[in-house]
Every structure is written in structure tokens, then in C-alpha cells.
């Protein structure tokens, strides 16, 4: 995989390059093809800012991190990217994507009509207390 690393107002050393490449190799274990990853390292007045853009099938991932120490910023950046990739991997398995009310109405599994429940006759207050105690 070819990783493009760009810097603004800072020179990229071999240790910086190896650290970023090492972290991208860890991301390859998630079995998602990373298409044209690009990192931008910028020297800011308050520290270092690092941004990454990665194209994946059916989408794009972007993350950024800022810190005084470059290597801590790299760690934070790749944690964010890994979180986004995990969300992308497990998106199909998520319950929020499968059975929401609109889709169930469209397929006819449920209807918008209210269902009336039958009334229950209770003979005394003692019966209500007994039911509440034993049910809980």
C-alpha cells in the first residue's frame, strides 16, 4: 500500500514515516481495502495537527487530531480512524439499520392502527396487591 504523507512547516523524518506506516499496517488487519490513504502533518502554534483521509469502498473516512507531541497525535488519530472503520464493518449487523418502524410499516409487518386491549375485571383491592407483589 502506498501512503502519501504531506507536511506543512515541518520536515518528515524517517521515524515519523515509519510510525504512520506502522499504524496503517495495523488497520489492514480489519480486512477493509484502504484506497489512497493520505496524511497531512501541520505545525500549529499550539502543537502539531495531523489529518488523514482514506477512501474505502462505498465511502470516505476523515479524522484529525491535535496535540503538543506528534506521536501522541498520531496515536489519537488512528484510534479515531479505527473506531470509524469498526462502525463501517458492523453497520450491517446493527439493529438500528434493520428493524426500524418505518420499514416495518412499509413491509406490512405492523400497521399504524391502535390495538385495543381487553378489559380485565378485578373483584377487590386485595387481589390487586397480591398481583403486584408476586409479579415483581
Residue pairs with C-beta under 8 A, 6 or more apart in sequence:
1 24
1 28
1 34
1 37
2 36
3 20
3 21
3 24
3 37
3 38
3 39
4 36
4 37
4 38
4 39
5 12
5 16
5 17
5 20
5 38
5 39
5 40
5 41
6 38
6 39
6 40
6 41
7 40
7 41
7 42
8 40
8 41
8 42
8 43
9 42
9 43
10 41
10 42
10 43
10 48
12 41
16 41
16 70
19 71
19 74
20 39
20 74
23 74
23 75
23 78
24 34
24 37
26 78
26 82
27 34
27 78
27 81
27 82
27 85
28 34
30 82
30 85
30 86
30 89
32 56
32 57
32 85
32 88
32 89
33 56
33 57
34 54
34 55
34 56
35 54
35 55
35 56
35 57
36 54
36 55
37 52
37 53
37 54
38 52
38 53
38 54
39 50
39 51
39 52
40 50
40 51
40 52
41 48
41 49
41 50
41 70
42 48
42 49
42 50
42 51
44 66
46 66
46 68
47 66
47 67
47 68
47 69
47 73
48 66
48 67
48 68
48 69
48 70
48 73
49 64
49 65
49 66
49 73
50 64
50 65
50 66
50 70
50 73
50 74
50 77
51 62
51 63
51 64
51 77
52 61
52 62
52 63
52 64
52 77
52 78
52 81
53 60
53 61
53 62
54 60
54 61
54 62
54 81
55 61
56 85
56 88
59 88
61 81
61 84
61 85
61 88
63 77
63 80
63 81
63 84
64 77
65 73
65 74
65 76
65 77
65 80
66 73
67 73
67 76
91 97
101 110
104 110
105 111
105 112
122 128
